[in-house]
Amino acid sequence: MRTKQDYIKGLSKMKRNLYFDGQLIDRTDELQMDCINVIGTTYDEAAKPENEKLMTATSHLTGEKINRFNHIHQNTEDLHNKQDMTRMLCQKVGGCIQRCMGIDGTNAIYNVSYEADKQNKGATQYHENFKKWLTRFQKEDLIGCCAQTDVKGDRMLRPADQPNPGAYVRIKERLKDGIVVEGCKVHISEASVADEVLVLPTRALRPEDKDYAVAFAVPGDWDGLKQVVTIHNLRPREHYKRGFVPGSTDSYMIFENCFVPWERVFLAGEHQHGGVLALLFALFHRHSYSGCKPAIGDIILGTAALAAECNNVHKAEHVREKLAEIIMTIELGYAAGYTASDLGKPEVYIPGVGFMPYGPGSYIPHSIYCNVGRCLSGEAVWREAEILCDIAGGVVATFPHEKDFAHPEVGPALLKYTKRNPKMSAEDQAQFWRYLGDVLCSATGGIANVGNYHGGGSPIMEQIAITTQYDIESRKKLVRYIAGMSGGDREALAPKADKKKTK
Ligand SMILES: Cc1cc2nc3c(=O)[nH]c(=O)nc-3n(C[C@H](O)[C@H](O)[C@H](O)COP(=O)(O)OP(=O)(O)OC[C@H]3O[C@@H](n4cnc5c(N)ncnc54)[C@H](O)[C@@H]3O)c2cc1C
């Protein structure tokens, strides 16, 4: 397995195709280092003996020890470990750990490429191609990002109906030795610091959308790919440093006349499988949220409790209610993910049919629980910000910059006048308000909230998944029986409950 230093060395050798604020930059540019340090944590922590069970796994392809982020889930324990690893790492960096896109993209493609080959009866080798790619990905301990979201143009038009055919990434040309793709994927997290980019479709596709049913992987600096990056760093500190400084990046990924050889292509034209791939990636990713969102909740809870303590209002009744509200969201989100892991199996839910065997035997978390957990915790983002704002008061918005605290003429006065709780040092209180400003009042904090709300799919997407997959009809039959209406069935839910127990 690699070290963080090996990872950075790898990035330093990549070609320059990153555009930031009108300039071409290197991958190891100082601006990207906060983000690199976040991802670097996944290497540092995996190397610690005490994290071996949580952070490493045995590759089912090679039998070798690999980083869990590059693993294909083989059982429910793997799903539990992925959720717990994500929570543990997000706690350590105080936010998104940014390596989940790779594990979620690889698990989705692993299953769908198998099913597509099966239906094509040997005419395609997507799954073998993917396994070869994955073997190298695991051996070299690479970082993968996942480019799903297309620019999508007019939201009311399907891919093939768009006036701009590149509104969704598509196969522009099929050649003997590969395909040529064009289009633009947007908001792609950590693409500017990833070794490999996994590309897959955004949505369900019709037969006429077949050229949009495309999945492949290319290095982040591949010919025909340009990345326009937004970098989210906190205001730099000189005098009063944070314990950990997180950073993140997102890219617009522009594919123009981009040639992808067949051995890197995992789907090319099978519209039904394209739609399933979009859903399956979203499902794995929503499962990741049941690890990261509880961790972010842990941080928000600690922040709210400390804000109350700084203000010496921590014993007030309304503070207790607000802390309880945050805890309920954290642990319900976690519990949903735990259940999704525990009920995981090599099956997917087909609306109107039920669970069907799917893929070559790797484990898929339970869809309903992934979706309810992600939706609940995603929508809570703004409420949690509201609670922080409420408990903190206005101090967080106008807290003087650090150099004023370091200034001999005004610094001592600032410390004297910003001290609130007599039992906490003035220095600690000032350091806390600086930190809360980063969370609540910075551009980076705002971007994180939008990401936590929309990332993995906006709440409406989870609501669609939940309501199309949940057996509402049986509930209606049950109520018909209880109410004494015609067509009632007292046992409407009983067989399903039994069925769920079989793993
Ligand atoms: C910080 C951040 C990081 C992200 N990281 C990644 C990443 O790494 N990889 C990745 O692939 N994606 C990533 N995303 C993208 C994320 O998954 C999308 O933002 C999300 O799926 C919503 O898509 P959208 O932004 O295009 O919004 P839209 O789909 O345009 O939604 C905007 C509104 O329009 C509505 N709407 C859209 N279409 C329709 C329709 N047909 N009918 C009715 N209403 C409609 C929606 O319900 C919503 O209310 C990231 C996003 C953010 C903000």
The ligand as a MOL file (V3000), in Angstrom:
LIG
                    3D

  0  0  0     0  0            999 V3000
M  V30 BEGIN CTAB
M  V30 COUNTS 53 58 0 0 0
M  V30 BEGIN ATOM
M  V30 1 C -20.0240 20.5070 -3.4400 0
M  V30 2 C -20.6030 19.4860 -4.3830 0
M  V30 3 C -19.8750 18.3490 -4.6760 0
M  V30 4 C -20.3650 17.3940 -5.5790 0
M  V30 5 N -19.5920 16.3130 -5.9230 0
M  V30 6 C -19.9780 15.5110 -6.9400 0
M  V30 7 C -19.1170 14.4810 -7.4260 0
M  V30 8 O -18.0210 14.2580 -6.9030 0
M  V30 9 N -19.5310 13.7280 -8.4800 0
M  V30 10 C -20.7390 13.9260 -9.0850 0
M  V30 11 O -21.0420 13.2210 -10.0400 0
M  V30 12 N -21.5750 14.9080 -8.6530 0
M  V30 13 C -21.2300 15.6930 -7.6020 0
M  V30 14 N -22.0670 16.6850 -7.1590 0
M  V30 15 C -23.3140 16.9090 -7.8870 0
M  V30 16 C -24.5780 16.5500 -7.1490 0
M  V30 17 O -24.7930 15.1680 -7.1600 0
M  V30 18 C -25.6900 17.3500 -7.8470 0
M  V30 19 O -25.5240 18.7030 -7.4690 0
M  V30 20 C -27.0650 16.8520 -7.5310 0
M  V30 21 O -27.2720 15.5760 -8.0900 0
M  V30 22 C -28.1240 17.8220 -8.0970 0
M  V30 23 O -27.9180 18.0540 -9.4730 0
M  V30 24 P -27.7990 19.5460 -10.0290 0
M  V30 25 O -26.8040 20.2810 -9.2130 0
M  V30 26 O -27.5900 19.4550 -11.4860 0
M  V30 27 O -29.1940 20.2000 -9.6940 0
M  V30 28 P -30.5270 20.1190 -10.6010 0
M  V30 29 O -30.7470 18.6810 -10.9930 0
M  V30 30 O -30.4600 21.1240 -11.6770 0
M  V30 31 O -31.5930 20.5180 -9.5390 0
M  V30 32 C -32.0310 21.8580 -9.2990 0
M  V30 33 C -33.5370 21.8280 -9.0340 0
M  V30 34 O -34.2290 21.4740 -10.2330 0
M  V30 35 C -35.0820 20.3720 -9.9970 0
M  V30 36 N -35.1440 19.5410 -11.2170 0
M  V30 37 C -34.0840 19.0860 -11.9400 0
M  V30 38 N -34.5220 18.3680 -13.0090 0
M  V30 39 C -35.8660 18.3590 -12.9310 0
M  V30 40 C -36.8980 17.7940 -13.7550 0
M  V30 41 N -36.6320 17.0810 -14.8450 0
M  V30 42 N -38.1790 17.9830 -13.3840 0
M  V30 43 C -38.4860 18.7160 -12.2770 0
M  V30 44 N -37.5570 19.2850 -11.4800 0
M  V30 45 C -36.2740 19.1140 -11.8020 0
M  V30 46 C -34.4400 19.6260 -8.8190 0
M  V30 47 O -35.3850 18.8380 -8.1270 0
M  V30 48 C -33.9250 20.7790 -7.9830 0
M  V30 49 O -34.9640 21.2810 -7.1670 0
M  V30 50 C -21.6220 17.6010 -6.1950 0
M  V30 51 C -22.3820 18.7370 -5.8620 0
M  V30 52 C -21.8840 19.6720 -4.9730 0
M  V30 53 C -22.7130 20.8920 -4.6770 0
M  V30 END ATOM
M  V30 BEGIN BOND
M  V30 1 1 1 2
M  V30 2 1 2 3
M  V30 3 2 2 52
M  V30 4 2 3 4
M  V30 5 1 4 5
M  V30 6 1 4 50
M  V30 7 2 5 6
M  V30 8 1 6 7
M  V30 9 1 6 13
M  V30 10 2 7 8
M  V30 11 1 7 9
M  V30 12 1 9 10
M  V30 13 2 10 11
M  V30 14 1 10 12
M  V30 15 2 12 13
M  V30 16 1 13 14
M  V30 17 1 14 15
M  V30 18 1 14 50
M  V30 19 1 15 16
M  V30 20 1 16 17
M  V30 21 1 16 18
M  V30 22 1 18 19
M  V30 23 1 18 20
M  V30 24 1 20 21
M  V30 25 1 20 22
M  V30 26 1 22 23
M  V30 27 1 23 24
M  V30 28 2 24 25
M  V30 29 1 24 26
M  V30 30 1 24 27
M  V30 31 1 27 28
M  V30 32 2 28 29
M  V30 33 1 28 30
M  V30 34 1 28 31
M  V30 35 1 31 32
M  V30 36 1 32 33
M  V30 37 1 33 34
M  V30 38 1 33 48
M  V30 39 1 34 35
M  V30 40 1 35 36
M  V30 41 1 35 46
M  V30 42 1 36 37
M  V30 43 1 36 45
M  V30 44 2 37 38
M  V30 45 1 38 39
M  V30 46 1 39 40
M  V30 47 2 39 45
M  V30 48 1 40 41
M  V30 49 2 40 42
M  V30 50 1 42 43
M  V30 51 2 43 44
M  V30 52 1 44 45
M  V30 53 1 46 47
M  V30 54 1 46 48
M  V30 55 1 48 49
M  V30 56 2 50 51
M  V30 57 1 51 52
M  V30 58 1 52 53
M  V30 END BOND
M  V30 END CTAB
M  END
